[in-house]
Amino acid sequence: MEDKLNRMKELVETLNYASKMYYQESSPIMTDYEYDKLYDELVKLEKETNTTFANSPTVNVETEVSKSLEKVEHSTPMLSLGKTKIVSDLVSFIGDKEGLLSWKLDGLTIVLTYKDGKLLRGVTRGNGIIGEVVTENVKRFKNVPLTIPFKGELVVRGEAIIKYSDFNKMNDDADEDDVQYKNPRNLCSGSVRQLDPNVTASRNVNCIIFALISSSENIPNMKNEQFDWLESLGFECVERILVNKNNIEETVMYYKEKIKNYDIPSDGLVLTFNDMAYGLSLGSTAKAPRHSIAFKWKDETVESKLLSIDWSTSRTGLINPVAVFEPIEIEGTIVSRASVHNLSIMQRLKLGIGDTIEVFKANMIIPQIAKDIEETNNISIPLYCPVCNNETTIVENNGVKYLYCLNEFCHAKFIKKLDLFTSRNAMNIDGISEQILSKLFKEGMLDDYADIYHLDRYKDKIINFEGFGTKSYDNMIASVEKSRNVKIANFIYALGIPEIGLSRAKLICKHCNNDINKIRNITFEELSVIDGVGDVIAKTWCDTFNNPLFNESLDKLLLEVKFNDVKSDKTPFNDLVFVITGSLEKFTNRDEMIEYIENYGGKVISSVSSKVNYLINNDVTSNSTKNKKAKELGIKIISENDLIDMSK
């Protein structure tokens, strides 16, 4: 009995700390799989001993909130949901009632309060009782309506998320993200809880509503009708399907198939009674309400043999451990690598070369290691950077350990920066992969950005690269020459300035009238007041442009390129907001259309809301979700031809 109680105390301490790091610091120290396993062990021991400690995570909601934001108590406490991984449990739960099955979104829960038709306050979940006030940050979300056509008081609950597509685009934007955020959920949490709202604005955060909490006027009792009403007010609500005991299984299979390509992070499903009055009448336990239950995907784990740990150096100097194992098939695909994220997780798993490991796909998408069966813990942390051979150092941030190379001239950092420089949204140079850049660097052909424009000096060597040849060389050089004419915002983004993504580069360039001299000499005071920049980013920018080595490299590069920004005196789209959907006919791609709209003073966003003026869709009669929502909100749907006519 004493051994069990001691193990319970150990589990409570471990789980509470892991929860704090996940929810409050956005720095996970273990995988979801490992957390669930320890949590289930604690539940089992509590039943066996008939004992539950006061600070057990089975009866408490997370840990204390952080100390950097204003706190407020929720009018309605937020409890965690009971969970299952078994479909038959969902059938038993719903019984003869009707339910709604929806995504369990994987982001940061937000409570929005509206009064007199205006957004009054936005608060994070916090510990479920007390949350953090993030109103100014919420106002920077992409799809949250600041005003609604409802004049009473309204409280809704939603999930702040960053889509996978946006997350992938932002991966190279902010150096700090390489350390703090390894998936959209962590990036979203850090973005929403920023002290600088301008940082939030740059991160493409969306909020998807999953519950109506209260209203000053009578509202429908059926939850699906509540969602319909909220959508008529301009909110984006979670996808949901009406179910009963007869179609739950096939509906779960629908979601299971859809998540493979779903752009919104989700870690399962939620089943709730459609009859809200009935659901609420069931009450709750100390931890979970009885009106809903969470369904988490049952992870398919497959055993493999750990062959090695690859240490990958990023352009920030962070050295990430990546597990390499014998190829295995999981969820229909062959995988042989999985990120271990940081030293703390690697050490907690007690990984060892040659060990048998269990691998799964988190949320059926991302390969991760569930556990090391043998736990030989025989992996040595490299004392030297695997790329430049300079000494490494371990940095502890919020209790999580990371490995860094501090060498400013590390080859890997330079190659990663070159990879960004040549990427599509930067200089758009085709035919130069990271592997080719590495080869060019090792052969002494690249020491600076400007050297890319003189690769023709090494034709004889390059055409003899393995798998290259004359045709590949000619295509590469042609793309290099084409890139000499570039838009200035893409050029600024290509320089890899910390925190400067393409959208922020456009803001700064526009403010400076696309004048490179004004751009490189803009003052901190002028830069910090630009909407979307702020003090923190302004300081980073000025520090960069005050660096002599950076300026020397920039001067060389400016001799090689010309800026081809078309400056139009016409601004027919001034202050107009557009959303683009469907296939295109007149424009090569969406980037080209976005550039066209911005050149004439307009703005393009991704979601239909009350602040949108036009939805561009060549299939005006389509019954797509965006078309339906545009019609509900009275937003005009136009074709490409209509857009072009408007600009004349």
N, C-alpha and C positions, 0 to 999 in steps of 0.2 A: 504493500500500500504506500509506504513512504517513497519508494522508487517512482511510483506512478505520480505522486504529488509533486515530487521534485522535477520530473519530466514535464509536468503540466506548467510549472512555474517557468521553466526554461522556454517552453513553447510560447507562453503568453508574452514574455519579454521579447523574444525573437520576432513574433508576428506583429506586435505593437510597433516595434522599431521599423520593421519592413514597411508597415502601413504608413508610418510617418514619412519615411523617405519617398514612398510612392506618391502619396497624396499631397504632402506639404512641400517637399523639396524637389519633386520631379526627377529623382535620382534613384531608380530601383536598385535594390541590392540582391534581388532574387527574381527568378522568372515567375509568372503567374502559376505555372504548373507546380513549381516547388512550394509556393505559398499555399495553394489549394491543398496540396498533400499534407503539409504541416497543420493546416487548419482542420482538416478532416481527422487527423490523428488526435488533435486536442478535443474535438467533439466526442470522439470515441472514448477517450480517457475520462472526460467529464461524466459520461453516462455510466462507465464502469465504476467510478468512485463516488458517484452521486454528489460530486463537489464541483462548484464553479467559483472561481476567484472573482473578486469585484472588478478587477481590471482586465478580465478576459475579453478578447475581441469577439467572442460568441455572444456577448450581452452588451457590448459597447460599440459605438460607431466611431471608427477611426481614432485619431489622437487629437491633441490640442492643435488649434490653428496657429499659423505663424505669427510673428510679432511685428510685421512691417506694414500691414494695412489696417484700416479702421475696421472694427468688429461690430456686428449687429446680430441680435438674436432673431432666429426665424420664427414667424408667427405659427407655422406648422412644422414640427420637427421632421427631419428626413431620416427615415430608418432604412437599413439595408433590406434587400429582398431575400427571402428564402431561395435556395437554388437546387437544381437537379441537373443531371446529365442524361436522364432516362425519359424517353418520350412517353412511356406508359404512365409516368408520374403526372405528366401534363393532362392526360386523359382523366386520371383519377381526380385531379385538382378541379377541372371544369365541371365534371359530373354531367348533369342534364341542362346546364346553363349555357348561355352564349358568351363567347369571349373574344378578345382582340389579341392577336399575336403580332408583335412588332419587334423591330430590331432592339437589342440591348446595345446602345451606342457606347463607344469607348473614348470618352473625352473627359471634360470637367463639367460637373453639374452646376447650372446657374439658375437662380430665381429672379425673374423679372417682375417688377411692380409698375403698373401704369395707373395714372390718375388724371382725370380730365383730358383723356386722349393723348397724354404725353408719357414718355418713359421717365419714371420717377427714380427708380433705383435698380441696380443689378448687384446681386450678392452671390458669392460662391457657396458651395455646400458646406465647406469647412468641416466641422466634426459632426454635422447633422443638427446640432442645436444652435451653434454660433458660426456664422460665416463671415467672409471678408467682403467689404464693400469695394466693388470694381466698376462702378457706374460709368466713369469716364472711359474705361477700356471697352465696356460693352457697347458704347456708342460708336466704337470703331469697328465693330463686327460687320461683316459684309452684308448680312441679310436680316439684321434686327431692325424692325420698324421703330423709328423714334417717335412717330405719332401714329395713332390708330383711330378709325372712325367709331370709337366707343368712349363715351364721356364719363362712365362710372369708374369704379376702382376695380382693377383686374390683376390677379397674380397668377403667373404661369411658371412652369418649371421646364427647363430644357437642358440640352447637352451641348456645350461648346466643343466644336470639333475642327480639326484641320484635315481636309481631304488628302488622300494618298497622292493624288496628282499634284496638288499644291505643295505637299511636303517634299516630294521628289524634286520639284523645281527650286525649292528654297534650300535644299541640302547644302549648296555651295555658298549661300548668301552670307550667313553669319558665322564667324569663327567660333563663337561661344557655343553654338548649337552642336558642334562636333563633340563637345564635352558633355553638355547637359541633356541633350535630347537625342535619343536613338530611335524614336518612333513618333508618329503623329500625336499620340496621347501626351507624351512628355513635353513635346514642343508646344502643344496647345496649353497645357497647364502653366508652363513658364510664361507663355505669351499673355494669357488672360491675367495673370497675377503680377504683371510688370508694374513698376512704379511710374514708368514713362508710357503714357497711352499711345504715343507715336510708334513705339515698338510694336504694340498690339496691332496697330493699323496696318503695319507692313507684313503681317503674318497670315493674312487671308483666313481669319477665324470666322466660322459660321456657327449659328446656334439653331439647333433643331428641337422643337418643342415636343415633349412627350407627356405632359400632364397639365390640366387646368386645375389650379389649386383653389381659387376663390374668385367670386365676382359679386359686385354690389347689386347686380340685378339677377333675376332668375335665369338659369342656364339649363340646357338640355340635360336630362339624367343619363342618357345613353352616351357612353364615351366616344363612340364613332361620330355621333352628332356634335359633340363638343369639339372634336378635331375639325370637322367641316366648318363650324362656326369660326374657330380660330384662324383657319386658312382664309376665310372671307375677310378677316381683319388684316391680312398681310403677313401672318406668321407662316414659316415653313415647319410643317409637322412631320413626325416620324412616319415612315411607311408602315401600314398596318393592314391586317386581313381579318375579317370576321371568321371565327371558327366555332366548331362544336366538337363533341367527342368523336364524331365520325370522320372529320376531315383534318384533324390536328396533325396526324402523321404525315399526310401528303403535303401539308402546308410547311411543316418543318423541312421536308425534303426540298421544297421550292426555295426556301431561304438558304439551305445548305448549298445548293447549286449556285445561287445568285451571289453568295458572298465571295466566291472565287474571283469575281471581277468587280466587286462592289467598291466604289470609290470612297465610301464613308467608313471609317474605322468602327468595327463592331466586334464584340466578344461573346455574342450569343443572342438570345431572344428573350422577350418578356411576354408572359401570358397574364392577362388581367380580365376580370369580369366586365362585360360591356355594361351591365346594369350597375351603375356606380353606387346607388343607394344600397343595393344588396351587398356589394363588396365592402362598403364601409361598415355595414352592420355586423360584419364578422369580427371587427376589432383587430387587435394585433398582439403579438408577443412583446417581450421586452426589447427585442431587436428588429423584428420584421412584421410588416402589415400582412393581413391574411387575404387581402383583395388581389394580390398579384404574386407571381412566382417567376424567378429567372431560370432560363434554360441555357446552360453553357455547353458549348460543343464538346463532345467526348473526344478528347485528343487521341488520334491514332499514333501510338508510339512504336518505333521500329528500332531494333538493336543494330549497332554497327561497331566497328573498331576504330578508336581514335588513332589516327596516323601521325598527326603533328599539330602544332599550333603555329599559324602564320602570324607574324607581327607586322601590321600594316601601318605605315606612318602617313598621317594626313598632312594637309598644307598648313595646319595650325601647330604641328609638332606632336599631336596626340598619337600614341601608338596603340592601336586596337588589337586585341587578341582575336583571331579567327580560327575556329576549330575545323580541321580537315579530317574527314573520316571516309571509310570505304563507302562507295556509292550505294544508296538504297532508294527504294521507291516509297514515297509517302503521298497520300492523297492524289495519286495519279501522275506524279512527276518524280524524276530522278534528282536527288540532292546529294551533295558530298561536302558542303561547307555550311557553317553556321556561325554567326557573330556571337561572341561571348560577352560583348559590351564593355566590360571593365575588369580590372584585377580582382575586385571584391567578389564578383560573381564567379570568376574562375576559381578563386580560392575556396569559396563556399561549396562549389560543386566537387572540389578535391579532384580535379581532372588529372589524369596521368596518361602518358603516351603508351599505347598498347592496350589500354583499358577498354572494356566493353561499355558502351554508353547507350542510353536511350534517347532517341531523337524524335521530335514531333514538330508539327507546324502550328505556331501560335495563331489562333483565329483562322486556322486552315490555310494560312498564307506564308508566314515567315518561319523558316526552319530555326529551331532552337533545341538546346540540349536539356532534356528533362532531368536526367541524373547520370552519374557515373557509378556503375554497379560495383566496381572494385575499389574506387576511391584511393588509388595509390599516391595521388598528390605529388607526382614526381616532376612537375614542370618547373623549370627554372626561369625566373623573370630576367630577360636580357639586360645586361649591364651596359650594353652599347646599342645604339640605334642600328637596326638591320640595314639601313640604307647608307648613312654617312659614317658609321662606326664611331661617332662621338658618344660621350657618356649620356646615359639616360637618368631620369630622376622620377621618383614616385611623388605625385601630388595628391593630397587628400582634400576632397571637396565635399562638405556636408556628410562626412563619414564614409564616403565612397572613394576608393583608391583608383588613380589613373596613372598611366605611364607616359612620360613625355621625353621627347628629344628637344633640347634647348638650343641646339646649334642653328643660328639664324640662317646659315648658308647650306642647310641640309638639302641634299639632292632631291629627296622626296617632296619637300615643301615646294621647291621650284617646279618640279614636274607637275604636281597637283595644280599649281597656279597656271602653268602653261596649258594644262588640260582645260581649265576654266576659260582661259584666254581664247582658245580655239573653238570653244563650244558654240552651239547654234545661236543662242541668244546673246553671245558676245561677238567675236570676230567672224564666226560662222565659216571656219575653214574645214572643209571636208577632207577626208583621207589621212588625217593625222590622229591616230588613236593614242592613248596614254602609253601603250607599249612602244609605238614608233617614237614618241617624244623621249621616252627613256633611252631608246637606242641612239637617237640623235645626240642626246646629252652625253651619254657614255663615250660616244665617238668624238666628242669635243666640238660638235657643230652648233650647239646651243648654249650660250651663257647668259643671254638676255632676250627679252621679248623681240627686240628688233632683229635678232639673228634669224628669226623665222623668214624674214623677207630677203635673206641672202643664201637660202639653201641651194640655190642653183650653182653655187660654187662647188658643191659636193655631189654633183650628178653621178659621176662614175661610181662613187662609193654607195650612194643610196640605192641605185638600181640593182646593186648586188646584195641588198638586204634579203634575207630569207623570206620568200613569199611576197616580194615586192615587184621589181621589174620595171621596165620602161613605161608601160601604160599607167601603172599606179603612180610612178613619179610624175608623169605629165599631168595627170589629174590633180595631184596634190599641188603642184606648182601653179596650175591654172586657178585653183581655189585660193591659194595664197595671194595671187595677183588680184583676184576679184575682191578680196577682203580689204585691199588698200582703200577702197571707197566704202566708208562705213558711216552709219549714223552715230552722232556723238554720244548719245545715251548708251548705246551698245558698247562703244569704246570705253566709256567710263566704267561700266559694269565689268568689262573684260579685265580691267586692271586689278580686280580682286581686292578692292578696298573693304575692310571689315564692315559688316552691316549694310553694305550698299548692294542691293539687288537691282534688277533691271527697272522695276517700278519706281524705286527711290532715286535711281540715277536719272530717270526721266523727269522727276519733280525738280531736281536740282538743276539739270540742264535747261529746263524750261524757264526756271527762275532767272537763270543767267543768260537768257536769250541765245542759248547754244554757242556761246562765246567761250572758247577754251581758256583764254587768258583770265576771264572773269571767273570761270569755274575753278581754276587752280589757285586763284588768289582771293576767293570769297572769304570774308571774315567770319569768325566764330559767331559774332552777334547777329550778322545777317543770316547765316546758315541756320542757326538754332531756332529762328522764328518761322521757318518754312514748315507748313503743315506736313507732318509725316517724318520730320527729322528730329528736332529736340536737342537738348544740351549734350546728352551722352554721345549720340551719333556725331554731332557737330564736333565734339572734341576729338573723336577718333579720326574724322575726316581731316581736321586741321593738323593733327599729329602726323598723319600720313603725308600730306602735302608739304610739311615742314621738314621732312626727312630728305637729306641731300642725296642719298643713294636712290630713293624713289624718283626724285626729280631728274637725276642723271639718266635713269632708265626711261623716264617719260620723254625727255628731250630727244633721245635717240629715236624713240618710237614715232614721235611727231614728224620726223623727217621722212617717214615711210608711208604715212596715211593721209587721206583727205576726207573731210567730213562732207557728206552729201545731203544734209538735212534740207528738205524743201520747206522754205518759209512762206507760208500763205498769209496774205493779208485778209483773206476771207475766213470768217469764223461762223458759218451757218449752223454749226452744231454746238455753239457755245452754251455751256451749262446744261446740255442734254445728256441723259444717261441711257445707254443701250445695253441690251443683252443679245448675244448671238447664239443661235441654235440651228441644228440641221446641217445639211450639206451645202457647199458653196459652188457657184458657177462662174461668177465674174472675177472673184479673187482666188489667188493660188492657194491660200490657207488663211486661217483665222488671224494669225499674226499680221498678215498683210492688211486685212480688213481693220484690225484694231489700230494699226498705224495710220490708215486712211482717216478713220474717225477722229483720232487724236490730233492729226494734222489740221483738221478743221474745227478744233476746239471742243470736241466731244469726249466722253468718258465711257469706258466699257467695263461692266462688272459681270459676274457669272450667274447670279441668281435673280429671278423675277421677284420684285417687291414693289411696294407702293411708290418708291422713289425712282423707279424706272420710267422713262418716257416712251421708249420704243423697244419692241422685241423684233429682231431681224430673223426671219425664217422664210425661205423661198416657198415652203409648203404652208401657205397662210391658213389653209383649212385643216391642217393636221390636228389630231386629237392628243398630241403629246402633252406631258405634264406642264411644260412651260407655256404652251399655247393656251391650255385650259386656265392656268393661273392668270395669264395676261388678260384673257377675256373676263375673268371674274373681277379683276381689278380695274377694268376699263382701259387697259394699256393697248395702244395701237400696234398691230402686227404688220410689219412691212417686209418687202423683198429686197434683194440686193439692188435691183433696178430702181426701186423707190428711194433707197439710200443715196444712190448716185444722183438721181434727179434732185433730191433735197440739197445736195452740195453745190448745185449749179447756180 
